[in-house]
Amino acid sequence: MAAPCGRSTALFTFSARCFSTYFRLFRTINTASTRSAQALSISSVDESGMGGRFSKGWCGKFSDRSATQCRCYSSAVRDTSASKTRSKPKGIVYKSTSTDPFANLAFEDWLYENQDLTGTDILLLWRNEPTVVIGRHQNPWAECKVKRLQELGIHLARRKSGGGTVYHDLGNLNVTFLTSRGTYRRKQNLQDLITALKGRWPTLDLSVNKRDDLVLNDRYKLSGTAAKLGRNKAYHHCTLLCDVNTQVLKDILVSGYDGLETKATASVRSEVKNLREVDPTIDTQVLGDNIAEHFMTEHQGHIEQVCEVDPASEALYPGIGKITEDLKSWAWIYGKTPPFNICLRKPVNGLAVPLGIYMRVEKGYIKDSYVDCPLLWVSEGVIQDIGRSMIGRRFHSLEVEAALQKSLQSWRKISDNERQFAERLCQFIVDKLV
């Protein structure tokens, strides 16, 4: 049945003789190149698929926030008397009243899994609190400053589609097109967005480039785009930069590590620009209105039938809570990261080459670890124990800190200088993790 909608108000060990043993494993760790300051990412494609069916819902006028709640039928309801003669597909527009990124991503996935998209297209409009959203096959430590996100109170989320990393805040409008697999049309969706925008702001110089980016003046990227394709259905979603905090975007969409090697999908960095910088009359509300209106002109429906939805409602969308919690979990956000190698380098006075802490991480867990350290400051046994103590732990500061503290407490017969050096080394490792 159709998703109901209502006017809710919500929203190491190391010594010279063992270096060759590890050299092959970590020989390809290279210092990551400095990333471009102006960043937004390009998307790719992921695959999956599910099923369901439409009926009636609670709807409200898209532009009139004070309108009284009304009962109506969306254009997604089957009209058996005329369905065979109409050329336009049925259409329905949902607008999320929540700015919780996990609730919105969960609702998008709930629609994909539960709605029958045969002969019906859905447009979902949504905005998020400040959030970095990575693609399904990406490495968060390679794509953004994870620790800086926590300091700024910015969410980190992993979506179920492929592609690159994007930054969301309330100045960004997210647009999702859900269709059957047979009517999936990624390029046409982008052209429809251009038509909708130029219909209201005709002076905008918008185009779609070879990478399916929506660009301004043939230079600035306005939209990161990604898709998920299943056997019978699909969705394509994209961002529209209206009034995003680009300073924050530039600051956080670079890696916090310079010694990380991964085969995970890498984002393509591009210069970005807000629509509001071109025309100050553009805001996310008016932008959404125009996109919804154009969508309905291309479908069997009326703009008055746009539905405001609370994506957190378990009563209306059974199972949505579990989807949301799964998307919030460490196992999904970090544990789904493809395997990678990382080297944490610590400069030391008197040494021409920094100390190196090398790790192999799989599914978010440290699978191998060693420390490249001269033995003139600390014994080989202590260095070996530091490396071994981290193996099997999550690549996470609290777990690694607990393991290192336990290791420190076991060293009873070492000099004060050795202990101080080992403690500083352990603290360095913890500070570099998240």
N, C-alpha and C positions, 0 to 999 in steps of 0.2 A: 504494500500500500504506500501511498505518498507520505512523505515526511510532513507531519502537521506543523503549523507555525502559529505564533501568537505575538502580541505586542508586549513582550516582556521588557522590563526595564534593566535587565542584567547586562550585565556584562560578566781493580779488584784483585777480586783478588787478582793480583797481577804481579809477575816478576819478569825479568828479561827472558828467562828460559821458556815461559809459557805464552809469551806474546804471539808467537807464530801459530799456536793452536787456535787462537781467536781471530787472528788477522783476516783469515778467509771469510769468516762469518760477517765481520763488520767492515771489510775493506771498502765496501761501496758507500759507506756513510760519508756524505759530502756536506760541506757547509752550504746551507740553502741560500740562494741568491736573494738579495733585498727585493721585496715586492713593491709594486707600484703603489703609491699613496692613494690613488683614486681607484677604489676597487668595487666591482660588482661582478657576479659570476654568471657564466653561461651554463645552460642545463642540457642534460641528455635524457635518455629514456629508460624506464624500468618496466617490468611486465608482471601481471597477475590478473585475477578476474573473479566475479561473484554474481548474485542475482536478487530479485525482489519485485514489488508492484506498487502502483500509485493509487490514491483516492483523494478525498477532499481534505482541506486544511484551513487553519486560521490564518487570515491574511490581513494586511493593512497597507495603506498607501505608503509608497516609498518615501515621498518628499514630506509628507505631513506627519511629523513626529507626534503631534498632539491629537491626531485623529482617534476617534472612538474605536475600540476594538470591534471588528465585524466578522461575521461568518461568511465565507465565500468559497467557491470552487476554483481551484487553480486550473490553468489551461492544460495541466498534465492529465486531468481526468479524461478517460476515454469517452469519445463521442461516437458511438457505434453507427449512428444514422448517417454520418458524413465522413467517417474516417477514410473511406476508400477513394473519395473524390478530391480531398484537399491536397494541394501540392506542398504547403508549408508544414514542417514538423510541429508538433505540440511543444510548448515551452513553458518553463516556470522559473522564476527568479527567487532565490532565497538571500536574505541579508542577515548576517549574524549580528546579534546585539551584544556579543561578548568580545572582549579584547584579550582573552586568555589564549595564547598560542597553542597550547596543548588541546584545549577544548575545540578550537577551530580546526586544527589538523585532524582531530578525532572525528568531528562532524563530517568533514570532507570524506574521510575514509568510510564512515558509516553510510553515507549516501552511496558511495561506490559499491559497497558490499550488499546493500539492502534494497536499492531501487531498481525497478525494471526500466531500463533506458531504451527499450525497443520503441521507436517512433516518438520518443520524447527527449528533448534536450534540457539540461538544467544549467543555470548560471548561478554561481554562489559568489557573493561579495562579502569580504571580511577584512578586518584590520586587527593588528596585534600590538600589544605593549612591546617595548624595545626587546628584540629577539634576534639572535643569529640562528638562521635555519640552514643546516647542511644537508646535502643530498644523501641518499640512502647508502651510497658506496664511498663516502668520503671519510677523511681523518680529521676530527675536530682540532687536534693539536697542530696539524699542518695548515689549517684554513683560518684560524683566528687565535687571538690571545685569550685562551680559556680562563686564565687566572684574572685577567683584566675584566672579563665579563662579570665574574663574581664580585669584584670590587665595585663595579658600576651598577650592580643589580640587574644586569641584562640576562634574559633567559638564553639557554642553548637548547635547540631542538633538532632532532633528525627526522626528516619527512620520509614518506614511503616511495616517493618518486626519485629518479636519478638526478644527475646534473650537479650544478655547482652551488656555492654558498651565497646567501643573500642576507641583507640586514633589513629587518622590519621595525618600524615604529608607527605611531599614530598618523604620521604624515605620509604613509604608504598605503595604497589600496591594493588588496590581493583579489584576483579574479580567477575563478575556476570554471571551466567548461566541462561538464560531464555529458557524455554521449554514448551511443552504442559504438562498438569497434568499427562497424561498417560506415558510420557517418563521422568518424573522427577526422578533424580537419585543422590541424595545428596552424598552418600558414593562413588559412582563411579566418581563423579566430583573431589573429593579429591584424589582418586587414580590416576586420569588423571593428576592432578597437580604434584603428586609425579613422575609419569612417565616422564612428561615434564622436571622437574628439574633434575632428575637423568640422563636423556639423555644427558644433557649438563655438569652436575657436578656429576659424578657417585659416588664420595666418600661421598656425603651427606647421613647421616643416618636419613631418614624420615619415618614416619609412621602415621597412623590414630588411635587415641585412642578410648575408649568406648564412649566418649562424642562427637565424631566426630570433635575432634581438630586435626589439622595438627601439629605434634610435631617433635622436633629435639632431637636426642640421647635419645629418650624415656623419656624426661624430660621437655624440653623447648617448650613453645607454640609459634608457628609461625603464627597461623591463628585463628582469631575469625570468626565464621561462623553462618549464620542465613538464614532463608527462609520465603517466603510468598507463600502460597498455595491457589489457587482458584479452582473453579469448573472445568475449562477447561485448565488452564495454571498455571504456577508456576515460581518462580525464587529462586535461591540459590546464595547468595553472601558471599564472605569471604575476609579477609585481608591477606596480605603476608608481614611480617616484613623483609624488606631488609636492610635499614639503618635508622631506626626510632630513634628519640631522646628519648632513654629510661629513661633518667633522668627526663625529663619533664613528661613522661608517669607515672613514679612512684610517682611524686609529686602531680599530679592532679587527678589521679583515686582513690581517697579516699574521703569520705564525709567530708564536712566542719562542720558537726554538730554531737554532741555526745549524743543527746537526741531525736532522730527521730525514730518514729515507723511507719512502713508501710507494707502493704501486696503486694506491687508492686514487680515485678520480680526482683530478686537480682542477680547481677553478681557473677560468680565463679572466684575467683582470682587465677592466675597461674604465675609461673615464665616465663619470656619471653627472647628471644634472637634473634638478627638480623642474617640473612643469611650472611651478609657481614663480620660478626665476624668470621665466619667459612671459608669463601672463599672471599677474597677481590676483585675478578674479577666479583662478582655478583652485578649488579645494576638493577634498575627498568626497564630500557629500554631493556636490554638483557633478563631480566626475562620475560617481556611482549612478546618479540619476540618469545621466546621458547614456551610459553604457547599458543600463537596464532598459531604457526606452528603445534604443536601437535594437537590442536583443529581441524585444517583444514585437517590433515591426517585422522582424524576420521569422517570427513564429506565430502560431495561433494563440494569441493572448492579449491582455490589456495591461497597461502600466499600473492600473489600480490594484492588480492582483499580485503585486510583489509582496512576498511574505517575510516578515521579521521573525527570526527564530532564536530561541535560547538553546545553544548547542549542548548545554550541560544537563538538559532535562532527561533524566533516566525514564520518567514516565512516558514521555513522548517518543524517545529514541532508545528502546531497550538495548542494553549492552554498551552504551556510549561511555559509561563510567570506566569500564574495564579497558576499553580502547585508550581512553585518556591516560589512565594510570600506566599502561604499558608504554605509551609514548614518553612519559615522564621518567621512566626507570633508567637507572645507570646501565643496566644490561642492554637497553636499546640505544641510548645516546652514545655511550662509550664502548660497550661490549660488542657492538656491530662493526667496529672499526676494523678494516682489513689489517693483516699483520704488518708491522713496521719495525725498523731499527732506529735507535736514537742514541746520540752521544751527548752527554752533558759535560761541558768543558769548564774547568775552574782554574783561572789564572793564579799562580803562586809566585810570590817574590823569590827571586833567585833562580827560577826555572825559565828557560827559553820557551819551552812547550807547556801548555796548560795540562793539568791533570785531566784524565778522561774517564767518565763513568759510562760504560756501554751497556745497553739493554736491548733485548729482543722481546717485543710485546705482541701477544696474540690474543684476540678476543678481549682485550683490555687487561690481560694478566701478564706479568713479567715472567717470561719463559727461560731466559738466560740473562746473566748479569756478571760483569767483572769490572774491576777498577785498575786503570793504568796509572801506577803511582811509584815514584822512586822509593826504595826501601830505606833510605838514609834517615827518614823521619819516623817511620813506623814499621813494625815487623810484618813479615809476609803473612803470618797467620792472621793478624788483625785485618789486613787488607782482604784476604781471602774470605774471612767471615763476613765482612761488610757486603761483599758481592753475593755470597750464598744466602744471606738472610733476606734478601729482596726477592729471590726466586719463588714463584707461586703466589705472590701478592698482587693485588690490583695495582695498576699504574695510577695510584691515587695517594696523595700526601699523607693522609691519616693512617692508612694501612702500612705504608712504607715506614713512616715514623715509628709506629708501634714495633715493627720488626727490627729496626735499627736500634731502638732503645733497649730492647731485649738483648740484642747482641752486645751493646755497650756494657750492660750490667754483668755480662758473663766474663768480661776481661778483667781479671783480678790481679794479674801479675804483669802489669805494664807500667812504664814510667809515667810521671805526670805530663811530660812533654808529649809522649805518644798519645795519651788519653785526650789531651787538649786538641791535638791535630785531628784525631779520629772524630771527636765531637764536632769540630768545625766542618769536617768533610761530610759527616752525616747531616748536619743542619743545612749545608749547601744543597744536598740532594733533595731534602724535604722541601726547601724553599722553591726549587725549580719545578716541583710537581704541583698538582691542583687538588 
